[in-house]
Amino acid sequence: MELSVAYRSEHDPDKPEPDTICHGMETYLHMDRDQSHESEKNSCWHVALRLSFQPRDEDNSRYSFVAGLLGVFFCANETPTGLDAETLVGVNGTSILYGIARDLILTISEKGPWGALTLPTMSFTDFRTMLENEDHSEPPPELTSDP
């Protein structure tokens, strides 16, 4: 849905690069259940993940980026004991989308002047803290999609 990787001309390869991605990356997550595409056996979920990193001018970061992805996931209605569909999709769907974004950013940045940028690994077991609003309100326009 959205992908941009920009090299920063002010980057100095002779100076150390700060570890600002972990602390400066903004994340947005939105999930909603699509009952119109469900069956007796499966629930259907839309998961939107947006990552953005815009370093401060004084940071010696090599790149800035934005990656926004939307995934449609089906989850069996019969889930393991103690787990619900929202948790399964929230953890696994977000992990899948993050892995795709991570690979896209790596692929594009490796062709740039400062070499490949590998995003850190992340765990999404606490995905609910990333949700924009606990009431699952509408995502911003750039993350909406018609099924």
CNS distance restraints for C-alpha pairs under 8 A (distance, minus, plus):
assign (resid   1 and name CA) (resid  67 and name CA) 7.97 0.50 0.50
assign (resid   1 and name CA) (resid  68 and name CA) 5.68 0.50 0.50
assign (resid   1 and name CA) (resid  69 and name CA) 5.45 0.50 0.50
assign (resid   1 and name CA) (resid  70 and name CA) 6.93 0.50 0.50
assign (resid   1 and name CA) (resid 143 and name CA) 7.61 0.50 0.50
assign (resid   2 and name CA) (resid  66 and name CA) 7.13 0.50 0.50
assign (resid   2 and name CA) (resid  67 and name CA) 5.48 0.50 0.50
assign (resid   2 and name CA) (resid  68 and name CA) 4.75 0.50 0.50
assign (resid   2 and name CA) (resid  69 and name CA) 6.76 0.50 0.50
assign (resid   3 and name CA) (resid  65 and name CA) 7.55 0.50 0.50
assign (resid   3 and name CA) (resid  66 and name CA) 5.61 0.50 0.50
assign (resid   3 and name CA) (resid  67 and name CA) 4.51 0.50 0.50
assign (resid   3 and name CA) (resid  68 and name CA) 6.38 0.50 0.50
assign (resid   4 and name CA) (resid  65 and name CA) 5.36 0.50 0.50
assign (resid   4 and name CA) (resid  66 and name CA) 5.15 0.50 0.50
assign (resid   4 and name CA) (resid  67 and name CA) 6.47 0.50 0.50
assign (resid   5 and name CA) (resid  63 and name CA) 6.75 0.50 0.50
assign (resid   5 and name CA) (resid  64 and name CA) 5.94 0.50 0.50
assign (resid   5 and name CA) (resid  65 and name CA) 4.36 0.50 0.50
assign (resid   5 and name CA) (resid  66 and name CA) 6.62 0.50 0.50
assign (resid   5 and name CA) (resid 105 and name CA) 6.77 0.50 0.50
assign (resid   5 and name CA) (resid 108 and name CA) 7.01 0.50 0.50
assign (resid   5 and name CA) (resid 109 and name CA) 6.81 0.50 0.50
assign (resid   6 and name CA) (resid  63 and name CA) 5.52 0.50 0.50
assign (resid   6 and name CA) (resid  64 and name CA) 5.34 0.50 0.50
assign (resid   6 and name CA) (resid  65 and name CA) 6.16 0.50 0.50
assign (resid   7 and name CA) (resid  62 and name CA) 5.97 0.50 0.50
assign (resid   7 and name CA) (resid  63 and name CA) 4.45 0.50 0.50
assign (resid   7 and name CA) (resid  64 and name CA) 6.55 0.50 0.50
assign (resid   7 and name CA) (resid 109 and name CA) 7.93 0.50 0.50
assign (resid   7 and name CA) (resid 112 and name CA) 6.83 0.50 0.50
assign (resid   7 and name CA) (resid 113 and name CA) 7.29 0.50 0.50
assign (resid   7 and name CA) (resid 114 and name CA) 7.40 0.50 0.50
assign (resid   8 and name CA) (resid  61 and name CA) 7.31 0.50 0.50
assign (resid   8 and name CA) (resid  62 and name CA) 5.50 0.50 0.50
assign (resid   8 and name CA) (resid  63 and name CA) 5.36 0.50 0.50
assign (resid   8 and name CA) (resid  64 and name CA) 7.14 0.50 0.50
assign (resid  10 and name CA) (resid  60 and name CA) 7.44 0.50 0.50
assign (resid  11 and name CA) (resid  60 and name CA) 5.17 0.50 0.50
assign (resid  11 and name CA) (resid  61 and name CA) 6.12 0.50 0.50
assign (resid  11 and name CA) (resid  62 and name CA) 5.49 0.50 0.50
assign (resid  12 and name CA) (resid  60 and name CA) 6.54 0.50 0.50
assign (resid  13 and name CA) (resid  17 and name CA) 7.94 0.50 0.50
assign (resid  13 and name CA) (resid 114 and name CA) 7.73 0.50 0.50
assign (resid  15 and name CA) (resid  60 and name CA) 7.39 0.50 0.50
assign (resid  16 and name CA) (resid  60 and name CA) 7.25 0.50 0.50
assign (resid  17 and name CA) (resid  59 and name CA) 7.75 0.50 0.50
assign (resid  17 and name CA) (resid  60 and name CA) 5.34 0.50 0.50
assign (resid  17 and name CA) (resid  61 and name CA) 5.71 0.50 0.50
assign (resid  17 and name CA) (resid  62 and name CA) 7.65 0.50 0.50
assign (resid  18 and name CA) (resid  59 and name CA) 6.90 0.50 0.50
assign (resid  18 and name CA) (resid  60 and name CA) 6.50 0.50 0.50
assign (resid  18 and name CA) (resid  61 and name CA) 6.61 0.50 0.50
assign (resid  19 and name CA) (resid  23 and name CA) 7.72 0.50 0.50
assign (resid  20 and name CA) (resid  24 and name CA) 5.37 0.50 0.50
assign (resid  20 and name CA) (resid  25 and name CA) 7.77 0.50 0.50
assign (resid  20 and name CA) (resid  55 and name CA) 7.50 0.50 0.50
assign (resid  20 and name CA) (resid  61 and name CA) 7.69 0.50 0.50
assign (resid  21 and name CA) (resid  25 and name CA) 5.28 0.50 0.50
assign (resid  21 and name CA) (resid  53 and name CA) 6.84 0.50 0.50
assign (resid  21 and name CA) (resid 119 and name CA) 7.63 0.50 0.50
assign (resid  22 and name CA) (resid 120 and name CA) 7.18 0.50 0.50
assign (resid  24 and name CA) (resid  53 and name CA) 6.29 0.50 0.50
assign (resid  24 and name CA) (resid  54 and name CA) 7.53 0.50 0.50
assign (resid  24 and name CA) (resid  55 and name CA) 6.98 0.50 0.50
assign (resid  25 and name CA) (resid  51 and name CA) 6.69 0.50 0.50
assign (resid  25 and name CA) (resid  52 and name CA) 5.63 0.50 0.50
assign (resid  25 and name CA) (resid  53 and name CA) 4.63 0.50 0.50
assign (resid  25 and name CA) (resid  54 and name CA) 7.55 0.50 0.50
assign (resid  26 and name CA) (resid  51 and name CA) 5.72 0.50 0.50
assign (resid  26 and name CA) (resid  52 and name CA) 5.19 0.50 0.50
assign (resid  26 and name CA) (resid  53 and name CA) 6.28 0.50 0.50
assign (resid  27 and name CA) (resid  49 and name CA) 7.27 0.50 0.50
assign (resid  27 and name CA) (resid  50 and name CA) 5.68 0.50 0.50
assign (resid  27 and name CA) (resid  51 and name CA) 4.71 0.50 0.50
assign (resid  27 and name CA) (resid  52 and name CA) 6.61 0.50 0.50
assign (resid  27 and name CA) (resid 130 and name CA) 7.05 0.50 0.50
assign (resid  28 and name CA) (resid  48 and name CA) 7.84 0.50 0.50
assign (resid  28 and name CA) (resid  49 and name CA) 5.68 0.50 0.50
assign (resid  28 and name CA) (resid  50 and name CA) 5.00 0.50 0.50
assign (resid  28 and name CA) (resid  51 and name CA) 6.58 0.50 0.50
assign (resid  28 and name CA) (resid 130 and name CA) 6.36 0.50 0.50
assign (resid  28 and name CA) (resid 131 and name CA) 6.77 0.50 0.50
assign (resid  28 and name CA) (resid 132 and name CA) 6.34 0.50 0.50
assign (resid  29 and name CA) (resid  47 and name CA) 7.26 0.50 0.50
assign (resid  29 and name CA) (resid  48 and name CA) 5.66 0.50 0.50
assign (resid  29 and name CA) (resid  49 and name CA) 4.72 0.50 0.50
assign (resid  29 and name CA) (resid  50 and name CA) 6.59 0.50 0.50
assign (resid  29 and name CA) (resid 130 and name CA) 5.67 0.50 0.50
assign (resid  29 and name CA) (resid 131 and name CA) 4.91 0.50 0.50
assign (resid  29 and name CA) (resid 132 and name CA) 6.09 0.50 0.50
assign (resid  30 and name CA) (resid  47 and name CA) 5.79 0.50 0.50
assign (resid  30 and name CA) (resid  48 and name CA) 5.09 0.50 0.50
assign (resid  30 and name CA) (resid  49 and name CA) 6.68 0.50 0.50
assign (resid  30 and name CA) (resid 131 and name CA) 5.68 0.50 0.50
assign (resid  30 and name CA) (resid 132 and name CA) 6.30 0.50 0.50
assign (resid  30 and name CA) (resid 136 and name CA) 6.94 0.50 0.50
assign (resid  30 and name CA) (resid 139 and name CA) 6.41 0.50 0.50
assign (resid  31 and name CA) (resid  45 and name CA) 6.90 0.50 0.50
assign (resid  31 and name CA) (resid  46 and name CA) 5.61 0.50 0.50
assign (resid  31 and name CA) (resid  47 and name CA) 4.53 0.50 0.50
assign (resid  31 and name CA) (resid  48 and name CA) 6.39 0.50 0.50
assign (resid  31 and name CA) (resid  90 and name CA) 7.57 0.50 0.50
assign (resid  31 and name CA) (resid 131 and name CA) 7.65 0.50 0.50
assign (resid  31 and name CA) (resid 136 and name CA) 6.84 0.50 0.50
assign (resid  32 and name CA) (resid  45 and name CA) 5.72 0.50 0.50
assign (resid  32 and name CA) (resid  46 and name CA) 5.42 0.50 0.50
assign (resid  32 and name CA) (resid  47 and name CA) 6.79 0.50 0.50
assign (resid  32 and name CA) (resid 136 and name CA) 6.76 0.50 0.50
assign (resid  33 and name CA) (resid  43 and name CA) 7.47 0.50 0.50
assign (resid  33 and name CA) (resid  44 and name CA) 5.85 0.50 0.50
assign (resid  33 and name CA) (resid  45 and name CA) 4.42 0.50 0.50
assign (resid  33 and name CA) (resid  46 and name CA) 6.32 0.50 0.50
assign (resid  34 and name CA) (resid  38 and name CA) 7.02 0.50 0.50
assign (resid  34 and name CA) (resid  43 and name CA) 7.63 0.50 0.50
assign (resid  34 and name CA) (resid  44 and name CA) 5.27 0.50 0.50
assign (resid  34 and name CA) (resid  45 and name CA) 5.52 0.50 0.50
assign (resid  34 and name CA) (resid  46 and name CA) 6.89 0.50 0.50
assign (resid  35 and name CA) (resid  43 and name CA) 7.13 0.50 0.50
assign (resid  35 and name CA) (resid  44 and name CA) 6.57 0.50 0.50
assign (resid  37 and name CA) (resid  43 and name CA) 7.61 0.50 0.50
assign (resid  37 and name CA) (resid  44 and name CA) 6.04 0.50 0.50
assign (resid  38 and name CA) (resid  42 and name CA) 5.71 0.50 0.50
assign (resid  38 and name CA) (resid  43 and name CA) 4.88 0.50 0.50
assign (resid  38 and name CA) (resid  44 and name CA) 5.45 0.50 0.50
assign (resid  39 and name CA) (resid  43 and name CA) 6.65 0.50 0.50
assign (resid  40 and name CA) (resid  77 and name CA) 7.65 0.50 0.50
assign (resid  41 and name CA) (resid  76 and name CA) 5.73 0.50 0.50
assign (resid  41 and name CA) (resid  77 and name CA) 5.46 0.50 0.50
assign (resid  41 and name CA) (resid  78 and name CA) 7.53 0.50 0.50
assign (resid  42 and name CA) (resid  74 and name CA) 5.98 0.50 0.50
assign (resid  42 and name CA) (resid  75 and name CA) 5.26 0.50 0.50
assign (resid  42 and name CA) (resid  76 and name CA) 4.40 0.50 0.50
assign (resid  42 and name CA) (resid  77 and name CA) 5.10 0.50 0.50
assign (resid  43 and name CA) (resid  74 and name CA) 5.55 0.50 0.50
assign (resid  43 and name CA) (resid  75 and name CA) 5.24 0.50 0.50
assign (resid  43 and name CA) (resid  76 and name CA) 6.39 0.50 0.50
assign (resid  43 and name CA) (resid  77 and name CA) 6.24 0.50 0.50
assign (resid  43 and name CA) (resid  85 and name CA) 7.59 0.50 0.50
assign (resid  44 and name CA) (resid  72 and name CA) 7.06 0.50 0.50
assign (resid  44 and name CA) (resid  73 and name CA) 5.76 0.50 0.50
assign (resid  44 and name CA) (resid  74 and name CA) 4.55 0.50 0.50
assign (resid  44 and name CA) (resid  75 and name CA) 6.48 0.50 0.50
assign (resid  45 and name CA) (resid  72 and name CA) 5.68 0.50 0.50
assign (resid  45 and name CA) (resid  73 and name CA) 5.15 0.50 0.50
assign (resid  45 and name CA) (resid  74 and name CA) 6.28 0.50 0.50
assign (resid  45 and name CA) (resid  75 and name CA) 7.92 0.50 0.50
assign (resid  45 and name CA) (resid  89 and name CA) 7.41 0.50 0.50
assign (resid  46 and name CA) (resid  70 and name CA) 6.95 0.50 0.50
assign (resid  46 and name CA) (resid  71 and name CA) 5.77 0.50 0.50
assign (resid  46 and name CA) (resid  72 and name CA) 4.69 0.50 0.50
assign (resid  46 and name CA) (resid  73 and name CA) 6.43 0.50 0.50
assign (resid  47 and name CA) (resid  70 and name CA) 5.68 0.50 0.50
assign (resid  47 and name CA) (resid  71 and name CA) 5.24 0.50 0.50
assign (resid  47 and name CA) (resid  72 and name CA) 6.43 0.50 0.50
assign (resid  47 and name CA) (resid  73 and name CA) 7.66 0.50 0.50
assign (resid  47 and name CA) (resid  90 and name CA) 7.77 0.50 0.50
assign (resid  47 and name CA) (resid  93 and name CA) 6.80 0.50 0.50
assign (resid  47 and name CA) (resid  94 and name CA) 7.09 0.50 0.50
assign (resid  48 and name CA) (resid  68 and name CA) 7.27 0.50 0.50
assign (resid  48 and name CA) (resid  69 and name CA) 5.72 0.50 0.50
assign (resid  48 and name CA) (resid  70 and name CA) 4.37 0.50 0.50
assign (resid  48 and name CA) (resid  71 and name CA) 6.44 0.50 0.50
assign (resid  48 and name CA) (resid 143 and name CA) 6.49 0.50 0.50
assign (resid  49 and name CA) (resid  68 and name CA) 5.69 0.50 0.50
assign (resid  49 and name CA) (resid  69 and name CA) 5.40 0.50 0.50
assign (resid  49 and name CA) (resid  70 and name CA) 6.48 0.50 0.50
assign (resid  49 and name CA) (resid  94 and name CA) 6.96 0.50 0.50
assign (resid  49 and name CA) (resid  97 and name CA) 6.85 0.50 0.50
assign (resid  49 and name CA) (resid  98 and name CA) 7.50 0.50 0.50
assign (resid  50 and name CA) (resid  66 and name CA) 7.27 0.50 0.50
assign (resid  50 and name CA) (resid  67 and name CA) 5.59 0.50 0.50
assign (resid  50 and name CA) (resid  68 and name CA) 4.09 0.50 0.50
assign (resid  50 and name CA) (resid  69 and name CA) 6.35 0.50 0.50
assign (resid  51 and name CA) (resid  65 and name CA) 7.86 0.50 0.50
assign (resid  51 and name CA) (resid  66 and name CA) 5.63 0.50 0.50
assign (resid  51 and name CA) (resid  67 and name CA) 5.20 0.50 0.50
assign (resid  51 and name CA) (resid  68 and name CA) 6.33 0.50 0.50
assign (resid  52 and name CA) (resid  64 and name CA) 7.68 0.50 0.50
assign (resid  52 and name CA) (resid  65 and name CA) 5.58 0.50 0.50
assign (resid  52 and name CA) (resid  66 and name CA) 4.25 0.50 0.50
assign (resid  52 and name CA) (resid  67 and name CA) 6.42 0.50 0.50
assign (resid  53 and name CA) (resid  64 and name CA) 5.33 0.50 0.50
assign (resid  53 and name CA) (resid  65 and name CA) 5.30 0.50 0.50
assign (resid  53 and name CA) (resid  66 and name CA) 6.48 0.50 0.50
assign (resid  54 and name CA) (resid  64 and name CA) 5.06 0.50 0.50
assign (resid  54 and name CA) (resid  65 and name CA) 6.78 0.50 0.50
assign (resid  55 and name CA) (resid  59 and name CA) 6.17 0.50 0.50
assign (resid  55 and name CA) (resid  61 and name CA) 6.66 0.50 0.50
assign (resid  55 and name CA) (resid  64 and name CA) 6.61 0.50 0.50
assign (resid  62 and name CA) (resid 114 and name CA) 6.28 0.50 0.50
assign (resid  63 and name CA) (resid 109 and name CA) 7.96 0.50 0.50
assign (resid  63 and name CA) (resid 117 and name CA) 7.81 0.50 0.50
assign (resid  65 and name CA) (resid 105 and name CA) 7.79 0.50 0.50
assign (resid  67 and name CA) (resid 101 and name CA) 6.19 0.50 0.50
assign (resid  67 and name CA) (resid 105 and name CA) 7.95 0.50 0.50
assign (resid  68 and name CA) (resid 101 and name CA) 7.78 0.50 0.50
assign (resid  68 and name CA) (resid 143 and name CA) 7.26 0.50 0.50
assign (resid  69 and name CA) (resid  97 and name CA) 6.59 0.50 0.50
assign (resid  69 and name CA) (resid 101 and name CA) 7.48 0.50 0.50
assign (resid  69 and name CA) (resid 143 and name CA) 7.84 0.50 0.50
assign (resid  70 and name CA) (resid  97 and name CA) 7.62 0.50 0.50
assign (resid  70 and name CA) (resid 143 and name CA) 7.38 0.50 0.50
assign (resid  70 and name CA) (resid 145 and name CA) 7.93 0.50 0.50
assign (resid  71 and name CA) (resid  93 and name CA) 7.38 0.50 0.50
assign (resid  71 and name CA) (resid  97 and name CA) 7.05 0.50 0.50
assign (resid  73 and name CA) (resid  89 and name CA) 7.04 0.50 0.50
assign (resid  73 and name CA) (resid  93 and name CA) 6.94 0.50 0.50
assign (resid  75 and name CA) (resid  85 and name CA) 6.21 0.50 0.50
assign (resid  75 and name CA) (resid  88 and name CA) 7.72 0.50 0.50
assign (resid  75 and name CA) (resid  89 and name CA) 7.02 0.50 0.50
assign (resid  76 and name CA) (resid  85 and name CA) 7.54 0.50 0.50
assign (resid  77 and name CA) (resid  85 and name CA) 7.06 0.50 0.50
assign (resid  79 and name CA) (resid  83 and name CA) 6.23 0.50 0.50
assign (resid  79 and name CA) (resid  84 and name CA) 6.30 0.50 0.50
assign (resid  79 and name CA) (resid  85 and name CA) 6.87 0.50 0.50
assign (resid  80 and name CA) (resid  84 and name CA) 7.81 0.50 0.50
assign (resid  83 and name CA) (resid  87 and name CA) 6.56 0.50 0.50
assign (resid  83 and name CA) (resid  88 and name CA) 6.93 0.50 0.50
assign (resid  84 and name CA) (resid  88 and name CA) 6.36 0.50 0.50
assign (resid  85 and name CA) (resid  89 and name CA) 6.01 0.50 0.50
assign (resid  86 and name CA) (resid  90 and name CA) 5.71 0.50 0.50
assign (resid  87 and name CA) (resid  91 and name CA) 6.00 0.50 0.50
assign (resid  88 and name CA) (resid  92 and name CA) 5.90 0.50 0.50
assign (resid  88 and name CA) (resid  93 and name CA) 7.71 0.50 0.50
assign (resid  89 and name CA) (resid  93 and name CA) 4.93 0.50 0.50
assign (resid  89 and name CA) (resid  94 and name CA) 7.42 0.50 0.50
assign (resid  90 and name CA) (resid  94 and name CA) 5.76 0.50 0.50
assign (resid  90 and name CA) (resid 124 and name CA) 7.70 0.50 0.50
assign (resid  90 and name CA) (resid 127 and name CA) 6.13 0.50 0.50
assign (resid  90 and name CA) (resid 128 and name CA) 7.70 0.50 0.50
assign (resid  91 and name CA) (resid  95 and name CA) 6.15 0.50 0.50
assign (resid  91 and name CA) (resid 124 and name CA) 5.18 0.50 0.50
assign (resid  91 and name CA) (resid 125 and name CA) 5.47 0.50 0.50
assign (resid  91 and name CA) (resid 126 and name CA) 7.67 0.50 0.50
assign (resid  91 and name CA) (resid 127 and name CA) 6.20 0.50 0.50
assign (resid  92 and name CA) (resid  96 and name CA) 6.12 0.50 0.50
assign (resid  92 and name CA) (resid 124 and name CA) 7.78 0.50 0.50
assign (resid  93 and name CA) (resid  97 and name CA) 6.26 0.50 0.50
assign (resid  94 and name CA) (resid  98 and name CA) 6.03 0.50 0.50
assign (resid  94 and name CA) (resid 124 and name CA) 6.78 0.50 0.50
assign (resid  94 and name CA) (resid 127 and name CA) 7.64 0.50 0.50
assign (resid  95 and name CA) (resid  99 and name CA) 6.09 0.50 0.50
assign (resid  95 and name CA) (resid 122 and name CA) 7.95 0.50 0.50
assign (resid  95 and name CA) (resid 123 and name CA) 7.37 0.50 0.50
assign (resid  95 and name CA) (resid 124 and name CA) 6.39 0.50 0.50
assign (resid  96 and name CA) (resid 100 and name CA) 6.34 0.50 0.50
assign (resid  97 and name CA) (resid 101 and name CA) 6.20 0.50 0.50
assign (resid  98 and name CA) (resid 102 and name CA) 5.95 0.50 0.50
assign (resid  99 and name CA) (resid 103 and name CA) 6.17 0.50 0.50
assign (resid 100 and name CA) (resid 104 and name CA) 6.17 0.50 0.50
assign (resid 101 and name CA) (resid 105 and name CA) 6.13 0.50 0.50
assign (resid 102 and name CA) (resid 106 and name CA) 6.17 0.50 0.50
assign (resid 102 and name CA) (resid 118 and name CA) 6.87 0.50 0.50
assign (resid 102 and name CA) (resid 119 and name CA) 5.83 0.50 0.50
assign (resid 103 and name CA) (resid 107 and name CA) 6.05 0.50 0.50
assign (resid 104 and name CA) (resid 108 and name CA) 6.20 0.50 0.50
assign (resid 105 and name CA) (resid 109 and name CA) 5.90 0.50 0.50
assign (resid 105 and name CA) (resid 117 and name CA) 6.89 0.50 0.50
assign (resid 105 and name CA) (resid 118 and name CA) 7.45 0.50 0.50
assign (resid 105 and name CA) (resid 119 and name CA) 7.97 0.50 0.50
assign (resid 106 and name CA) (resid 110 and name CA) 5.98 0.50 0.50
assign (resid 106 and name CA) (resid 116 and name CA) 5.55 0.50 0.50
assign (resid 106 and name CA) (resid 117 and name CA) 5.27 0.50 0.50
assign (resid 106 and name CA) (resid 118 and name CA) 5.53 0.50 0.50
assign (resid 106 and name CA) (resid 119 and name CA) 7.73 0.50 0.50
assign (resid 107 and name CA) (resid 111 and name CA) 7.23 0.50 0.50
assign (resid 107 and name CA) (resid 116 and name CA) 7.33 0.50 0.50
assign (resid 108 and name CA) (resid 112 and name CA) 7.11 0.50 0.50
assign (resid 108 and name CA) (resid 116 and name CA) 7.81 0.50 0.50
assign (resid 109 and name CA) (resid 114 and name CA) 7.72 0.50 0.50
assign (resid 109 and name CA) (resid 115 and name CA) 6.15 0.50 0.50
assign (resid 109 and name CA) (resid 116 and name CA) 4.86 0.50 0.50
assign (resid 109 and name CA) (resid 117 and name CA) 5.78 0.50 0.50
assign (resid 110 and name CA) (resid 114 and name CA) 7.68 0.50 0.50
assign (resid 110 and name CA) (resid 115 and name CA) 4.64 0.50 0.50
assign (resid 110 and name CA) (resid 116 and name CA) 3.68 0.50 0.50
assign (resid 110 and name CA) (resid 117 and name CA) 6.81 0.50 0.50
assign (resid 111 and name CA) (resid 115 and name CA) 6.55 0.50 0.50
assign (resid 111 and name CA) (resid 116 and name CA) 7.22 0.50 0.50
assign (resid 112 and name CA) (resid 116 and name CA) 7.38 0.50 0.50
assign (resid 126 and name CA) (resid 130 and name CA) 7.67 0.50 0.50
assign (resid 127 and name CA) (resid 131 and name CA) 6.91 0.50 0.50
assign (resid 128 and name CA) (resid 134 and name CA) 7.76 0.50 0.50
assign (resid 131 and name CA) (resid 136 and name CA) 7.64 0.50 0.50
assign (resid 132 and name CA) (resid 136 and name CA) 7.32 0.50 0.50
assign (resid 132 and name CA) (resid 137 and name CA) 7.91 0.50 0.50
assign (resid 132 and name CA) (resid 139 and name CA) 7.90 0.50 0.50
assign (resid 133 and name CA) (resid 137 and name CA) 6.25 0.50 0.50
assign (resid 139 and name CA) (resid 143 and name CA) 6.00 0.50 0.50
assign (resid 139 and name CA) (resid 144 and name CA) 6.42 0.50 0.50
assign (resid 140 and name CA) (resid 144 and name CA) 6.84 0.50 0.50
